[in-house]
C-alpha cells in the first residue's frame, strides 16, 4: 500500500534523496510543496514558509503521515502545538527528523529549543542523523531517535561523472572557506588568520575564501566592513578571494570538486549538508569539534576554546593532516563505505538503505508500534 507523506518541505534536496533510487516505484509518495504565502521566498528555499504547517491546510488535505524536517523557524511553540493538535484530531501521526539542535541562523538557541520541545515530545517517531545527536536528544527529552544517516546531496550521475574527470590541481593544496552571507554561526577574521598561517607553511598551499556580494560590497544588506578590509589587505598573500552571488548547484559542485579540503568556519551548529556534498565529490572536510560534525563523519577536526576563541594549534594540525592526504585521489569519507567501493556505488547503496529505513519508520508510526 502506498503511503502519502506530507514532507515539510518536499522539494529540499535532503527530502528528495530519501526516496529509493531503484527503478521500482517507491511505496512512499510525498506530496508536493504547496505555494508559500509570500512571493519573496529566499534563494534556494522557494517553499518557505511551508504552507503545510497550518492547521487549516492539515484539515483540508488528505495524507497518511506528516514528516517535518525544516521550515518552522518562524513558528512559535504555540503555533507548532496547534499543528500537532490538528494532526492528532485527524488521526495522522507526526514524524520529526532532528537536523539541528542549535539553529545555525540564531545566536540565541532559546527559541529553537522551545520549538524542539514541542516537536520531539509530541512526534510519534523521531529520527536524527548521527549517534551523538541521538544521545543528546535522549538525555534532554528521554526520547531515543532512530539514527538514519544523511543521504547524498550531489546527484548520483554527477558523482560518477566527477570520479571519471578529476578537477583538482595536484601541484597545490587548495583549502576552501566559503563564508556565504555570514550566517550567525560563522567565524570571520580570527579563523581566517589562523588558516592562512597554516596554509602558508604548506608547499603549494592556497586559501580560497568565497563570500557573497551582500557581505563584501558597501551597499550590501549584510556588509561587514572589518572583514572586507581584512580580505582586501591579504592581496599579496596566499589568499585567493572570490566574491560572487549565491552559487547555483552546478557552480557549488564545481567549487567543491576543485578543493583539496573544505574548512567549515562554524562556531556552533549540529549537522552539515555541505559536508555531505563535499564527500560526494571526494573532498575532505575540516570541521569544528562542536555539535555533531565529528559524529556525522568529518575527516579532520579542530577545536574552539570555552571562551569562543579558535584553538589555533588544533586548526593548524587539522589543515596539515588534510594536506598530507594524496592530492590525486578522492578522499575516503568516514562512515559506511566498504573497501574499494566507489563513492557513487556507496551513495546509491546507502540511499536505498535510507529509503527502506524511512518506510519502516513510517509503517511503525502508523501502526503505533
Number of C-alpha atoms within 10 A of each C-alpha: 5 10 17 16 20 24 25 27 30 22 17 17 15 16 18 15 21 21 23 21 17 11 6 7 11 16 15 19 15 23 18 14 19 15 14 15 12 13 9 9 13 11 10 12 13 18 23 25 23 22 20 23 22 16 18 12 14 21 13 8 9 14 15 16 22 25 22 22 20 20 16 19 14 13 17 15 19 12 17 20 18 15 23 24 14 18 18 13 11 13 12 19 22 25 25 25 21 24 20 21 20 21 20 19 15 16 13 12 13 12 17 20 16 13 20 21 15 17 24 23 14 18 20 19 25 25 23 23 24 24 17 18 26 21 14 16 20 13 11 10 12 12 17 18 23 18 18 18 19 23 26 27 23 23 15 18 10 15 24 17 12 18 18 9 8 16 16 19 13 14 11 16 23 25 27 25 22 19 18 19 20 19 14 16 17 19 19 17 13 12 20 20 15 17 23 21 16 21 23 16 11 15 11 14 20 23 26 19 18 19 21 21 20 20 22 23 15 13 10 12 12 16 18 17 13 11 15 16 11 14 18 12 11 14 11 8 12 17 24 17 16 12 15 14 12 16 15 11 12 11 11 15 20 15 16 26 25 18 26 29 28 26 25 23 20 22 22 24 22 23 27 20 15 15 27 23 21 25 29 31 29 25 27 29 29 27 27 27 19 17 21 25 25 21 17 22 21 23 22 23 21 22 19 18 10 8 6 11 13 20 16 20 13 16 24 19 15 23 24 16 14 23 22 10 15 11 20 13 14 22 22 18 20 14 11 12 16 11 7 8 11 16 24 22 15 16 24 20 16 21 23 17 18 20 20 18 15 18 18 12 18 24 13 13 19 18 9 10 9
